[in-house]
Amino acid sequence: MSNDSSTVKPYNQQDGKKEQVADMFNNISKTYDMLNRFMTMGIDTIWRKKAIRSLAPLKPQYILDVATGTGDFAIDSIKILNPKKIIGVDISQGMLDVAKEKIAKKGLQDQFEVTLGDSENLPFADETFDAVTVAFGVRNFENLEKGLSDIRRVLKPGGKAIVLELSNPTAFPIKQLFNIYFHKITPAMGKLISKDNRAYEYLPESVAKFPDGERFAAITKQVGFSKCTVRPQTFGFCTIYECDK
């Protein structure tokens, strides 16, 4: 099964998707949090907490947050799960710089550290983490199968990966309203606030191309996860995937 989301690149240049995604997030890192809240009308905070709480029965002590960005998901995970350690990995130094400021401000240096790294070639040994989380990051992978396979590799047996990702509503009239908001209003606001004209056109395009729902679950099973539970949120705007190793 091929992943055609790899054909959607932020800047349509000759560089690979990975390099362009890093450039894009470096460009928008200072305004990313504000735009994220706007883009999801603030509902993303509810989705994040619900996704994190699904890990509570596992009581994970060592968590990897892939595509950690500015660190919000990991910081919420600390509040809800209180693990011994979370490591956040991201390919954008600009986003990690924002995360580091938050870590220092909140005094979380002992519990949360971030490192520059490739989500599809994770710099960790096999079976290192109790849980792996990815919030709004998998659709930016250059090779989805490779990224998911590597996430599975670093999970301990019996561990769980939680993936939170935007998806495409299918029911009328939600689908039509979503398309207007996400393809017209969001890019316009993105251009206004971030000054990166292309970044907020790429985001809706990447969601439209992403193999969401059962298609994503099928890919997780293809790379070796034993089970993937698909939990659509808020009329299908977003989906929580619970993937068991």
C-alpha positions as CSV (number, residue, x, y, z in Angstrom):
1,M,0.0,0.0,0.0
2,S,1.6,3.3,-1.1
3,N,1.3,6.5,0.8
4,D,0.4,9.3,-1.6
5,S,0.6,11.9,1.1
6,S,4.3,11.8,0.3
7,T,3.6,13.6,-3.0
8,V,2.2,16.7,-1.2
9,K,5.1,18.9,-0.4
10,P,5.0,22.3,1.3
11,Y,7.0,24.3,-1.3
12,N,6.8,22.1,-4.5
13,Q,10.6,22.3,-4.9
14,Q,13.1,19.7,-5.9
15,D,14.0,19.0,-2.3
16,G,12.5,15.9,-0.6
17,K,9.3,16.3,1.5
18,K,11.3,15.8,4.7
19,E,13.6,18.8,4.1
20,Q,10.7,21.0,3.0
21,V,8.6,20.1,6.1
22,A,11.6,21.0,8.3
23,D,11.9,24.4,6.5
24,M,8.2,25.0,6.7
25,F,8.0,24.4,10.5
26,N,11.2,26.5,11.0
27,N,9.4,29.3,9.2
28,I,6.2,29.2,11.1
29,S,7.5,28.0,14.5
30,K,6.9,31.4,16.3
31,T,3.2,31.6,15.3
32,Y,2.5,27.8,15.1
33,D,0.7,27.6,18.5
34,M,-1.6,30.5,17.8
35,L,-2.4,29.3,14.3
36,N,-3.1,25.8,15.6
37,R,-5.6,27.0,18.1
38,F,-7.3,29.1,15.3
39,M,-7.2,26.3,12.8
40,T,-9.0,23.9,15.1
41,M,-11.1,26.6,16.8
42,G,-9.4,25.5,20.1
43,I,-11.0,22.0,20.0
44,D,-7.5,20.5,19.6
45,T,-6.9,20.9,23.3
46,I,-9.9,18.6,24.0
47,W,-8.7,16.0,21.4
48,R,-5.2,16.1,22.9
49,K,-6.4,15.3,26.4
50,K,-8.7,12.6,25.3
51,A,-5.9,10.9,23.3
52,I,-3.5,11.1,26.3
53,R,-6.1,9.7,28.7
54,S,-6.4,6.6,26.5
55,L,-2.9,5.7,27.8
56,A,-3.8,6.0,31.5
57,P,-4.5,2.2,32.0
58,L,-1.0,1.5,30.7
59,K,0.6,3.8,33.2
60,P,3.6,4.4,30.9
61,Q,6.8,5.6,32.6
62,Y,8.9,6.2,29.4
63,I,7.2,7.9,26.5
64,L,8.5,9.1,23.1
65,D,6.6,12.0,21.6
66,V,7.3,11.9,17.8
67,A,7.0,15.1,15.8
68,T,6.9,16.9,19.2
69,G,6.9,20.3,17.6
70,T,6.5,23.0,20.3
71,G,6.0,20.4,23.0
72,D,2.3,21.0,23.9
73,F,1.3,17.3,23.6
74,A,4.2,16.1,25.8
75,I,3.5,18.8,28.4
76,D,-0.2,17.8,28.6
77,S,1.0,14.2,28.9
78,I,3.1,15.1,31.9
79,K,0.1,16.8,33.6
80,I,-2.2,13.8,32.9
81,L,0.1,10.7,33.1
82,N,3.1,12.0,35.2
83,P,5.6,9.6,33.6
84,K,9.2,9.4,34.7
85,K,10.5,10.7,31.3
86,I,9.2,12.0,28.0
87,I,11.6,12.5,25.1
88,G,10.3,14.6,22.2
89,V,11.9,14.3,18.8
90,D,11.3,16.6,15.8
91,I,13.1,17.6,12.5
92,S,12.5,21.3,13.0
93,Q,15.0,23.1,15.2
94,G,12.8,26.2,15.2
95,M,9.9,24.2,16.8
96,L,12.2,22.6,19.3
97,D,13.6,26.0,20.3
98,V,10.0,27.0,21.3
99,A,9.6,23.7,23.1
100,K,12.8,24.4,25.1
101,E,11.5,27.8,26.2
102,K,8.3,26.1,27.5
103,I,10.3,23.4,29.3
104,A,12.5,26.0,31.1
105,K,9.6,28.2,31.9
106,K,7.6,25.3,33.5
107,G,10.7,23.7,35.2
108,L,10.2,20.4,33.4
109,Q,13.9,19.7,32.5
110,D,14.0,16.5,34.6
111,Q,10.8,15.0,33.0
112,F,10.9,16.3,29.4
113,E,13.8,16.6,27.0
114,V,13.8,17.3,23.3
115,T,16.1,16.2,20.5
116,L,16.5,16.9,16.8
117,G,15.8,13.8,14.9
118,D,14.1,12.1,12.0
119,S,10.7,10.5,12.8
120,E,11.4,7.8,10.2
121,N,14.8,6.9,11.6
122,L,14.5,7.3,15.3
123,P,17.7,7.5,17.2
124,F,16.7,5.0,19.9
125,A,17.3,1.3,20.6
126,D,14.6,-1.3,20.0
127,E,12.0,-1.8,22.7
128,T,12.9,1.4,24.6
129,F,9.5,3.1,25.3
130,D,6.3,2.0,27.1
131,A,4.3,4.3,24.8
132,V,4.8,6.5,21.7
133,T,2.6,9.5,20.8
134,V,2.3,11.5,17.6
135,A,0.0,14.5,17.5
136,F,-0.7,16.0,14.1
137,G,2.6,14.7,12.7
138,V,2.2,11.5,10.8
139,R,0.7,13.1,7.7
140,N,4.0,15.0,7.4
141,F,6.0,11.8,7.2
142,E,7.8,11.3,3.9
143,N,7.2,7.5,4.1
144,L,4.3,6.7,6.4
145,E,5.0,2.9,6.4
146,K,8.7,3.5,7.4
147,G,7.8,5.9,10.1
148,L,5.1,3.7,11.7
149,S,7.4,0.7,11.4
150,D,10.1,2.6,13.3
151,I,7.6,3.7,16.0
152,R,6.7,0.0,16.5
153,R,10.4,-0.9,16.7
154,V,11.1,1.4,19.6
155,L,8.0,0.3,21.5
156,K,8.3,-2.4,24.3
157,P,6.2,-5.5,23.8
158,G,2.7,-4.7,25.0
159,G,3.3,-1.0,24.4
160,K,1.0,1.3,22.6
161,A,1.2,4.0,20.0
162,I,-1.3,6.8,20.2
163,V,-1.7,8.8,16.9
164,L,-3.8,11.9,16.8
165,E,-4.4,13.3,13.3
166,L,-6.8,15.5,11.4
167,S,-9.1,13.7,9.0
168,N,-11.7,14.4,6.4
169,P,-15.4,14.5,7.5
170,T,-17.7,12.7,5.2
171,A,-21.2,13.6,6.4
172,F,-23.3,16.4,4.8
173,P,-23.2,19.4,5.6
174,I,-20.1,19.0,7.8
175,K,-17.9,17.9,4.9
176,Q,-18.9,21.1,2.9
177,L,-18.4,23.4,5.9
178,F,-15.0,21.8,6.7
179,N,-13.8,22.3,3.1
180,I,-14.7,26.0,3.0
181,Y,-13.1,26.6,6.4
182,F,-10.0,24.5,5.9
183,H,-9.3,25.3,2.3
184,K,-10.3,29.0,2.1
185,I,-10.4,30.6,5.6
186,T,-7.4,28.8,7.2
187,P,-4.9,29.5,4.4
188,A,-6.0,33.2,4.3
189,M,-5.5,33.5,8.1
190,G,-2.2,31.6,7.9
191,K,-0.8,34.0,5.3
192,L,-1.9,37.0,7.4
193,I,-0.4,35.8,10.6
194,S,2.6,33.7,9.6
195,K,3.7,35.5,6.4
196,D,4.4,32.0,5.0
197,N,2.0,31.9,2.1
198,R,2.6,28.3,1.2
199,A,2.6,26.6,4.7
200,Y,-1.1,27.0,5.3
201,E,-2.1,25.8,1.9
202,Y,0.1,22.7,2.4
203,L,-1.7,21.8,5.7
204,P,-5.2,21.3,4.2
205,E,-3.7,19.6,1.2
206,S,-1.8,17.2,3.4
207,V,-5.0,16.3,5.3
208,A,-7.0,15.8,2.1
209,K,-4.3,13.3,0.8
210,F,-3.8,11.5,4.1
211,P,-5.1,7.9,4.2
212,D,-7.3,8.4,7.3
213,G,-9.7,6.1,9.2
214,E,-9.6,2.4,8.3
215,R,-7.0,3.0,5.6
216,F,-4.6,4.2,8.3
217,A,-5.5,1.2,10.5
218,A,-4.7,-1.1,7.7
219,I,-1.2,0.4,7.2
220,T,-0.4,0.0,11.0
221,K,-1.3,-3.7,10.7
222,Q,0.8,-4.0,7.6
223,V,3.9,-2.8,9.5
224,G,3.2,-5.2,12.4
225,F,0.9,-3.6,14.9
226,S,-1.4,-6.3,16.3
227,K,-4.5,-4.0,16.6
228,C,-5.5,-0.5,15.7
229,T,-8.6,1.1,17.2
230,V,-10.0,4.0,15.2
231,R,-11.9,6.7,17.2
232,P,-13.2,9.6,15.1
233,Q,-13.7,12.9,17.0
234,T,-16.0,15.9,16.5
235,F,-17.9,14.9,13.3
236,G,-14.8,13.3,11.9
237,F,-12.5,16.4,11.9
238,C,-9.9,14.5,13.8
239,T,-9.2,10.8,14.7
240,I,-7.5,9.1,17.6
241,Y,-5.8,5.9,16.6
242,E,-4.8,3.4,19.4
243,C,-2.2,1.0,18.0
244,D,-1.1,-2.0,20.1
245,K,2.3,-3.8,19.6
